[in-house]
Amino acid sequence: MNFEISKRGNPLFSRIHPFLAEMIKGVAEDPWEEYPEGSSRLLPPPGTDEELLTDWADHVQPDLRRRFDEDRSQVVQDIGTMRSGRGKSPVWSLEIPIAHVDAWLTTLNALRLAIVTEHGFGEEELAHKTSPDLSTFHGIALLKVNFYAFLQECLIQGLESRESESCNQDSD
Amino acid sequence: MMAKPDLLESPGTKLSESFDLPWMVVVHNDPVNLMSYVSMVFRRVFGWSRERSEQHMMEVHTKGRSVVWSGGREKAELYVQQLHAFLLLATLEKAPH
């Protein structure tokens, strides 16, 4: 799998193996449906003040949930644009409009948090100190968490490379 | 080394708020959040330089928490909401006397 910035200035994943393409399609999962216990991490309390907690639950959390759902809807649309090549083992490509990158970062992060919380992964597992056992659901979940982290890092790098280009242009 | 939070209260602060203790916005460590992501979020939310963002990010990473802002309650709540929108673990705490 390759990652670069396209001529249009968008993050572009290419030569995506079909197995990884299926994992990317899995980013469309609704964490609240797929990981009901794990999704509790997505709307944490803001503190311990009783009045604040009530206000947060009534007004802030519903708004945050709506924003997360909107971001996921955007990601689902972008996943629909993935293209596969021809041949016996076609590879896929996915170009993400730069304006959608924030939605992808939030959606990927939400999924990773929900999966980790649902499965109870510890710091050692997350720090790659153990290899995932891919014969188990637990191991596949850890593979997802790590792969989605890789996608996040690529997108952040892409954003930062655009920022530094913009800075260089401004200074010219 | 603990980073000192900026006090960003404007001179036009309401009288009722000016006698309130400042509220702190605290970001807590979560091993899932990527360091690069946390640093990016700090730059976005607070408009910090890369250097300052990474300083606070490392404080979260090594000490478990970092006070990223201190001031009036209303603004503190807004910052916590913005940080939650990026899925960071953030809380409001009353500043110590």
Boltz contact constraints between the chains, C-beta under 6 A:
constraints:
  - contact:
      token1: [A, 44]
      token2: [B, 89]
      max_distance: 6.0
  - contact:
      token1: [A, 46]
      token2: [B, 80]
      max_distance: 6.0
  - contact:
      token1: [A, 46]
      token2: [B, 91]
      max_distance: 6.0
  - contact:
      token1: [A, 46]
      token2: [B, 92]
      max_distance: 6.0
  - contact:
      token1: [A, 47]
      token2: [B, 91]
      max_distance: 6.0
  - contact:
      token1: [A, 47]
      token2: [B, 92]
      max_distance: 6.0
  - contact:
      token1: [A, 60]
      token2: [B, 81]
      max_distance: 6.0
  - contact:
      token1: [A, 64]
      token2: [B, 84]
      max_distance: 6.0
  - contact:
      token1: [A, 64]
      token2: [B, 85]
      max_distance: 6.0
  - contact:
      token1: [A, 109]
      token2: [B, 87]
      max_distance: 6.0
  - contact:
      token1: [A, 110]
      token2: [B, 87]
      max_distance: 6.0
  - contact:
      token1: [A, 112]
      token2: [B, 32]
      max_distance: 6.0
  - contact:
      token1: [A, 113]
      token2: [B, 32]
      max_distance: 6.0
  - contact:
      token1: [A, 116]
      token2: [B, 32]
      max_distance: 6.0
  - contact:
      token1: [A, 123]
      token2: [B, 31]
      max_distance: 6.0
  - contact:
      token1: [A, 126]
      token2: [B, 31]
      max_distance: 6.0
  - contact:
      token1: [A, 152]
      token2: [B, 34]
      max_distance: 6.0
  - contact:
      token1: [A, 156]
      token2: [B, 36]
      max_distance: 6.0
  - contact:
      token1: [A, 156]
      token2: [B, 40]
      max_distance: 6.0
